[in-house]
Amino acid sequence: MESELVLHNGGCHCKKVRWKVQAPTSVVAWKCNCSDCSMRGNVHFVVPHQRFELLGDSVQFITTYTFGTHTAKHTFCKVCGITSFYTPRSNPDGIAVTLACLDPGTLSHVEI
């Protein structure tokens, strides 16, 4: 049973990239094992594109890295280098939100 959707805010380390996402208060997060994410220790949960929104002028601070099939779009901040979200190869119609990049206080439970 999915819990009620709430608004979560988050972004990168320098706060140039900020976003909001609608997701449950309880999520299942995945420790990605692709070569890029495993080197970064990335843990994320996926939401549909329509539940994710970049805020302010964030888009001007984002750049993208792809490799292999170029399906995954590893987005990161041009200033601090943090990948706070990306488009995963396993779910190209969704956005993978990096768990550690969420502002605290809106998640009640995380299963990894």
PEJO-V452788 format. One record per helix or strand. SS is the DSSP state (2 for helix, 1 for strand). FROM is the first residue (numbers start at 1). LEN is the number of residues. If there is no record, write none. Layout:
# PEJO-V452788
ss=<SS | SS>
from=<FROM | FROM>
len=<LEN | LEN>
This chain:
# PEJO-V452788
ss=<1 | 1 | 1 | 1 | 2 | 1 | 2 | 1 | 2 | 1 | 1 | 1 | 2 | 1 | 2 | 1 | 1>
from=<5 | 18 | 26 | 30 | 35 | 43 | 49 | 52 | 58 | 62 | 73 | 85 | 89 | 94 | 99 | 102 | 109>
len=<7 | 7 | 3 | 2 | 6 | 6 | 3 | 3 | 4 | 4 | 5 | 3 | 3 | 5 | 3 | 1 | 3>
